[in-house]
């Protein structure tokens, strides 16, 4: 049965056309900051208005408004609210587009049989980014020279100081200007890579293959017998976070102190996500350097996080970020990542194929059939490797009890 590719799948295909995003810190002047803040407020207002309009149209008349319809209303809005004219029109159009995407994602998940939350209104604090499309028109980039480390030029705002710690390769497509919760500004410039840039990143061919089982006690277990230990810093940071939250809740709403405490909380969040990102980047690049084929489980992380008992450790270990980063880097380097069906990877004996239930509390696999005694996650990683090799036709052996091994997504670039 052939199914129409969903929007998210299409997005993935587009991503495979090799885009890369560069993140640079920018330093708007005080005046520019005020303007950007004002734009964010206005965009947030437009976002909520567009969302509200869609909801009402659906509730009152049972109609679904289209993106085109809502975009066509923007000039009318500007007549009523002249301030909107100060915001570059492409940025405003993108706001309406975001509402459209939120609804698309919502309907997509309904179709998949999930029960997603209805798209929600955004608060001023949460609305923190502006999208500039069309390089050369609504934004421009001037590389570093002797005098400065780069310049970002934005429509209706002008030149903004930017620290380009690395040169951009490829053609810029979009620029997303983002304010962090601590009041720093960044720009994410996404570029389309030229073919030669892609091949440059290719590593030498590696025949080595590895299966990776992500776990709770350890971050991951490799089929080589090695472990990647869990980053424990999150626990310590969590305590700091709880303290900061307690302090925040004691301060009266709307006070200056409140704004300050809110920033403290945001800073801790920022620190956690930076440390997590560094950890993942390091581990992924080690793996990519060593192995030509990497087999992982196709875990639906979103579902697992719903299970409250597992939530902390999983969020902590950041698997979903690990997987997506792994896929990105593997593609750039011309490595193969196979995602295998996770159904029996922990229950099957990696030596003889015997299958038995393995509750999470059981840390060691003891096979009654062949007598194998092996760490639970190590056993899993061996099974994942076998499944992965089989999925790409480099089979080693067949496990009789294993289910139909459909590779869930083989990412490869020839
Ligand atoms: Zn066995």
Boltz pocket constraint, residues with backbone or C-beta under 6 A from the ligand:
constraints:
  - pocket:
      binder: B
      contacts: [[A, 349], [A, 350], [A, 351], [A, 352], [A, 353], [A, 354], [A, 367], [A, 368], [A, 369], [A, 370], [A, 371], [A, 372]]
      max_distance: 6.0
